Amino acid sequence: MSSRAEQKLQTRHALLDAARMLMSSGRGFGSLSLREVTRSAGIVPAGFYRHFSDMDAFGLALVAEVGETFRETLRRVRHNEIELRGVIDASVGIFIEAVAEHRSQFIFLAREQYGGSLTIRQAIGELRQRITDDLALDLCQLNRLPHLSDQDLDVLADLVVKTVFATLPELIDMPDEILEPHKTPQAKIIHQLRFIMIGAKHWRGMNMLFAPNQGEPLCSDPLMHQKMAN
């Protein structure tokens, strides 16, 4: 790489780092101005346009950055599962290490998935879908749940990924007080993922809600039957 290209890459990283630093204090991306981002990065405002066409393009670059970090983390989890046959506990540990190492990126992801910018929300939604598709493919190739259809694996992957995304704020800002072991964010996400995977292991389709050859629900409580039907 030429010195000019290297300098351009360093400036790009400086802009991304500056934005994440400004947001780490609790601000949303929509509250940032181009001028304060460039000032924080130590470049003139005109220099911003050598890298990004506007703030929307800048926001999409932030999504792409954390997206690559997220997917690289999942590749490490995949290696742990395939090569080392690791369990949920170990995989969650790998993910938590990545969150701690790239905290500002995951703060951006956790906050902006519900943030004010439609462009960024849509980009994060597309990222979440790509991660879900990758996981569904992994589950199919591992063949640990051969009784599940492709559609079932899609639903399972979607549930796992949405659980992880929903838990991000707790994993990023661990509570200061000492919690009971089962109430820590790490313990809770492990427990939730175990519930999901145990349910998947025993899932036999919607017909499992009814007793064989009788058409009667396995649960005798009519209120519970109504909830399951809905």
C-alpha positions, -999 to 999 in steps of 0.1 A, spaced: 0 0 0 14 34 -10 19 61 17 -9 81 3 -34 53 4 -22 44 39 -27 80 50 -62 80 35 -71 48 53 -58 63 86 -80 94 81 -110 72 74 -104 53 106 -99 85 126 -133 97 115 -150 65 124 -132 64 158 -142 100 164 -179 93 158 -179 63 181 -161 82 208 -187 110 206 -215 85 208 -199 66 237 -212 93 261 -248 84 253 -255 104 222 -272 90 191 -257 91 156 -285 115 145 -272 141 170 -237 143 155 -227 170 131 -201 167 104 -182 196 118 -178 182 153 -168 147 139 -141 162 118 -129 185 146 -127 155 169 -108 136 143 -84 165 137 -92 171 101 -108 200 82 -145 196 73 -137 195 36 -116 165 42 -147 145 52 -159 145 16 -128 127 4 -141 97 22 -179 100 25 -206 116 4 -227 126 33 -235 116 69 -258 88 58 -229 72 39 -208 78 70 -234 60 92 -234 31 67 -196 28 70 -201 25 108 -226 -3 103 -203 -21 79 -174 -18 104 -193 -34 133 -209 -59 109 -174 -72 100 -165 -74 137 -197 -92 145 -193 -117 116 -156 -123 124 -167 -131 160 -192 -156 147 -165 -172 126 -145 -177 158 -177 -192 175 -181 -214 144 -145 -226 147 -151 -233 184 -182 -253 176 -168 -273 146 -132 -278 155 -134 -278 193 -170 -289 196 -175 -262 221 -208 -256 239 -230 -226 244 -211 -214 275 -178 -212 255 -194 -196 225 -210 -169 247 -176 -163 263 -161 -157 229 -188 -132 220 -185 -113 253 -147 -110 248 -154 -94 214 -180 -70 229 -154 -59 255 -127 -56 229 -148 -35 205 -171 -19 230 -177 14 211 -187 -5 180 -212 -26 198 -226 5 217 -233 20 183 -250 -13 171 -271 -17 203 -283 19 203 -288 25 166 -309 -6 159 -337 14 175 -323 48 167 -336 78 148 -319 72 114 -341 51 91 -311 45 68 -290 31 96 -319 11 111 -325 -5 77 -288 -13 73 -286 -29 108 -317 -49 99 -300 -61 67 -269 -70 88 -290 -89 113 -306 -109 84 -272 -117 69 -260 -130 103 -292 -150 106 -288 -165 72 -252 -174 80 -263 -191 112 -291 -210 95 -266 -223 70 -242 -233 98 -270 -252 116 -278 -270 84 -242 -280 77 -235 -291 113 -266 -314 110 -271 -316 147 -308 -311 143 -316 -333 113 -353 -334 122 -358 -297 115 -368 -284 81 -350 -255 64 -379 -233 75 -375 -244 111 -337 -237 109 -345 -202 96 -368 -196 126 -343 -210 150 -315 -189 137 -337 -158 137 -346 -164 174 -310 -169 184 -297 -138 166 -326 -116 179 -319 -129 215 -282 -119 211 -291 -84 197 -316 -78 224 -291 -87 251 -263 -65 238 -271 -35 261 -267 -57 292 -235 -73 279 -220 -39 271 -228 -22 304 -223 -49 330 -239 -39 363 -216 -26 390 -234 -44 419 -227 -80 427 -255 -101 413 -265 -136 420 -247 -159 396 -279 -168 376 -288 -131 372 -256 -119 355 -260 -109 318 -237 -138 308 -257 -164 328 -290 -151 314 -280 -153 278 -266 -188 283 -298 -198 300 -319 -183 272 -299 -199 244 -301 -233 262 -339 -229 264 -340 -222 227 -317 -251 217 -335 -276 240 -368 -265 225 -354 -270 190 -341 -304 199 -376 -316 208 -395 -297 182 -416 -318 159 -437 -292 142 -470 -276 150 -486 -310 152 -467 -317 185 -492 -294 202 -519 -320 198 -521 -356 211 -515 -382 184 -546 -394 165 -570 -375 188 -567 -339 177 -567 -329 214 -542 -305 229 -515 -321 251 -522 -293 276 -555 -297 293 -557 -261 304 -581 -243 279 -565 -210 285 -531 -224 277 -545 -241 246 -559 -207 235 -525 -190 240 -507 -217 220 -533 -215 192 -527 -178 190 
